[in-house]
């Protein structure tokens, strides 16, 4: 758990490491370079990769995952390069890690532990640190080997009370009880944060049309976020450059504004502990009206990354929203044929370059159209005292005509259906007195009168 206490440094900082992947049937790795993503993760964690090992198996070995022969070969490789850590692209059981460490005589970590360690180093907000700690405890619990021996021998001091087994209790049982208690505390605190955040998100969604940026890590989401909102948020060419969700107002022009959220990037085989613990971090994506799925068009595995994003969105419950695929980094494409290939697979995708600002106008227009919804012309009547509603109509809709009658105003407007629904949600005391949108008039809520035209 030492890595949780180091906010700016990873526990494997600048260690020499060997990467290992056991490729089983149906694996999702890049067939051209199966270790490419693990290599990037290791380098992000500060590991100097000195060698790599690949193995194809029909099923993992129960004892060492890769078999005793390969384990001895890995031990020789580690000794030759003076490596300090061996990193597997697979998830290993506690007994497999133990046996491998006995054979190799080096530290062995698996893919999930590496990702958790990176998240622990990058977590900056209080909420993110809590979520990382819970995820690490979920991962660590079945792997306890007296990791907490520096804590009290007897929980709560002297023995006594219901459920206390006395001083003869095994240390491992005490360790597990301590971890379980801490996990319960973290869950309660995270639940409070999630409830508060859900209320904030729901309130914002009532007031604004919301757009979420999602995608694989390092596809340029933060760069696009900065380009669209001028937020100057941190962006870097590395995996998991940011973990916390950031939300800013995005001015589309013409009086239209939406709230844009940048979320944590996804990776293949995201540890299920993180999927569960970071659901609050991805709350913005779950509740967004529209999701912009950002792809790195220049990446050779862009479509596989897209499939990963879609799969993770399904896992966290973000499946009801409209989605617009954004092909970022088109300036890095060497051939137009590459772009044509994407367009054949994703015909509605929008090509752009966040770094150079190419295609931004088309993106703005697509989002504005979604935010406004189907346009309709209506005659609305409301009280002059409805200042907020009047301002909303003047700034968001196209006012074609207005007539005043005492303390009432009748306005002919061209307005998107979504905007009209938002106006209705604000509690505006208006009436539809005429218009071409008969379907909308028939489905108006109680309290919305309609006069004959």
Secondary structure, DSSP 8 states (H G I E B T S, - for coil): -GGGG-SS--TTTT-EEEEEEEE-TT--S-SS-TTHHHHHHHHHTT-EEEEEEEEE-SS-BTTTBS-HHHHHHHHHHHHHHT-SEEEESS---HHHHHHHHHHH-SEEE-HHHHHHHHHHHH--SHHHHHHHHHHHHHHHHTT-SSTTTTS-SSTTSS--STT---TT--HHHHHHHHHHHHHHHHHHHHHHHHHHHHHHHHHHHHHSEEEEEEEBTTSSHHHHHHHHH-------SSTTS--S-EEEEEEEETTEEEEEEE---B-TT--HHHHHHTTTTTHHHHH-SEEEEEEETTSTTHHHHHHHHHHHHHHHT--SSEEEEEEE-GGG-S-HHHHHHHHHHSTT-EE-BTTTTBTHHHHHHHHHHHHH-SEEEEEEEEETT-HHHHHHHHHHSEEEEEEEETTEEEEEEEEEHHHHHHHHHTT--EEEEEES-HHHHHT--TT--B---
